């Protein structure tokens, strides 16, 4: 859920995690909404991963863990707010709050402490650092040994790593075989742990690969993109992309999330609870 560079925001800072956290964290991001007034909304795309979002601002500080999203959603952004975020790989988020992982799909939970540190104290520690980049690095380091896994079943955590390694292009029966499970057993595990089927998870992982390819421009045609990302054909890619993002893959800036004056999708993070 990277935050774009908008007129009232500083350029977003993106960073890879420390090497020992690379199987858990995909990337870290940070930005600040320095101008404007009132509240705007940042829309993001469906995503198999979870996001930890921390905000400190004149309106106070707040941290939420946003679970996997099967549909577009928005985050409120307040003037003067600085935002730090971590995208966890699918199934790899720590247990920051007393909630079942399946309850987080298409939802979020308030996080009041990280490694025993209240978020108000965390905000003071971060403000004492000299710049946004150093605060981002400190925030990422807080995740190390923060909590046990949110997804309690090790087979599910391995399954999501396999799906990401294959870009979502792994049939459910092949995934089950790799884990030594029957297909129905794997589907029951996913519904219990994620609140979605492995087929839906694979679809979200595949969308992320498409967004990455659109961002890099590493394809000549949409037909080539469809083939590379495991779609049956170009129309299949276009239909799926339109359904999930409400955009067409060929339009300008299709890979970017966007800033909205008001929310027209489900809100998963409000300035105040």
N, C-alpha and C positions, 0 to 999 in steps of 0.2 A: 504494500500500500504506500509506495513512495509519494511524498508530497511534492507537487510541482512548484516551479518558481513562478510566482504570480506577482502582480504589481505591488501588493502590500506585504510581501514576504521576502526575507533574505533568501539567496540561493540555497537550495537544500544541499546538505552535506551527506554523502553516502559513503559507507565504509564497510569493508569485509570484517568479519569477526576475528578475534585472536584464533590462531590455528587450532588450539585445543577445543574450541567451541564451534568449529566449522561444520560438524555433523549435526549440530543442534540449531545454530543460527545461520540464516541465509545472508542477511545483511542488516546493518544498522543505519538509521537516518536521523537527521536533525534539521529543524528549521525554526524560524521565528516570524510571527506575523507582527511586523513593526508599525504598520500604518493603518489607516482606515478607522472605522468605528463600528460598534455593534458586533453582530455575529455573522459569520459567513459559514459555508459548509464545504467540506472537501469530500468529493465522491470517490469511491474506489470500487474496483472490480471484484467479482467473485474470486475467491482464493482458498486453496486447500490449507494454507498455513495460518498460524495464529500470530497476532501482533500485540506486543506490550507497548502501550502509549502512555507517556508521562507528560503532563503539562504543568508548568508553573507560570503564573501571570498575576496581574493586579486582582483578578477575580479569585485567586487562590490556586492551590495545586490539586491535581487529581491524577490517579493512575488507574487504567483499566486494562484488562486482558481481553482482547477481541478474538473470538473463536473463528474457525473456518466459516467462510461466507459462501453460500450457494447462490446468492443474488447480489445485485449492487446495493451498496449501503453508503451512509455518510457519517462524517465526524464533524461536530461543531468546532469552529475555530474562533477564538475571541481575540480582540485587538490587544496587542502587547503580550500575547502568549508565546512562550517558547516551548517547542514540542520536541521530545526525544522519543524515538521508536526503535523497536527491534522486531524484525520478521523472523519467526521461528519456522523452520522447515516443518512440513506436514507431520503431525503426530509427535513433535519433539519439544513442545513447550513444557516448562516446569509447572508444578502445581503451586501457583502463587496464592490460591484462595480455595476455600472449602467448597468445591463444586465438581460435579462429574464432567468428564470431558465431553460426553454426548450432549450435555445441557448447554455447552458453549457454541455449538454449531448454530450460526445465524443469531448469535447473541454475544453478550459480554458480561464481565463480572468486575466489581470494584476490587482493587488491590490496595490495601492499607499499609502493608509492610513488605519489605524485601530484605531477606536475611536478618529479620528482626528489627530493621531500621524503619521507623515510621516515615511515611512519605514527606511529612513536614520537615523532619530532620534531613532527609535526603535532599529536599529542595534547597535547604541552607548550604549543605555541603557542595552541591553543584553550582550554586550561585557564586561560591568563593573561588571557583576555577576561572581562568582568565578568558576563555573563549568558548564558542559553541562546539568546536571540534574536540577540545579537551573534556568538556562535559559529556559529549557523546561517548568517548572512550571510557570514561569512568562509569557511565550508565551501563555499558555493555559488560564491564567487568563485574558489576553487581550480580549478574546472572549466574556466574560461576558458582556451582554448588549451592544455588539458592534454595532449591526444593527438589523433592522427588518428582519423577515424571508425572504429568497430568494424565497421559494415556498409560494406564497401569499394565496392560498386557504387552509383554515384550514382542510377541509375534506381530501385533498390530504396528508397533513402532518400526519393526524390521520391514513390514509390508510397505509402509509409506516411503521408507528410504529406497526400496526397490522400485516403486512407482516413479519416484523422482529421478532415479538413475536412468530409467527407461523413458523419461519424458511423458509418462502417462500411457505409453504404447505397450502395455502389457495386459494380455487378456486375463480375465478373472480366474479362469481355470489354470492358466500358467502360473499366476501369482499364488494360487492355492497349492499347486504342486511344489513350488519353490519353498513353501513353508511346511510342507508335509501335512496339509489339511485337505479335507473335502471342500468343494466349492461352497456348499451350503453352510458348513462350519465357519468358513471365512466370512461369508456374508453376515451371519449372526454375530460374529465378533465385531465386525465393523459397525453394525447397527448399535451394538451395546456400547462400544468405545467412542464412536464418532457421531452416531445418530444419522449416518448415511451409508450407502452401499459402497463397496470398493469400485464399482463401475462409475458412480458419481464422483468419487474422489479422483479417479483416473481422468475423468473429464475436466476437472478443475486444474489438475497438474498439466494437462495438455494445453489448456487455455493459457497458462502462464508461459509455456514454451512459445506459443504463437505470439504473445505480447513481446517476449524477448526478441524474437526474430523480426517482428515489425520495427522494434526500436533500433536494432542493429542494421536493418536493411540488407541482411544476409540472404537475399533471395531475389530472383529475377522476375517471377510472376506469382500470382496467387495460386496457380496450379502447382508450381514448384513448392510453395510454402505448404500447401495442403498435403502433398506427398511426403515432404520432409517431416511434418508433424503428425502423420498417421491418420489423416482423414481419407475417406474413400475417394473423394474428388473435391474440386473447387466449390461446387454448390453446397456440399456437406460442410465445408469449412465456413462458408459465408453464413449459412443458416445457424450453425452453432454459435459463432461469434456474435451474430446479431441478437440471438436469444439471451446470451449471457451478459453482453455489454451494452446493448441498445445502440450499437454502432455497426458500421460496415468496415471490414478489415482494410479496404482500399482507400478509405477517406483519410484526409490529412489529420495527423495527430491521433489516430485511432488507438494507439498503444498507450496514450497518456490518460491518467485520471484527471479530473477537472475540478475547478473551483466554481461553486455555485453561490448565487446571492441568497437563495433559500433552498431548503432541502426538498427534493422531490422524490427521494428514496428513503428507505428505512434508516433511522438514526440509531447508531450503535454506541456513540460516545457523545454525551452532552457536556456542556461547560459545567453545569451543576447536576448532581444526581436527580 
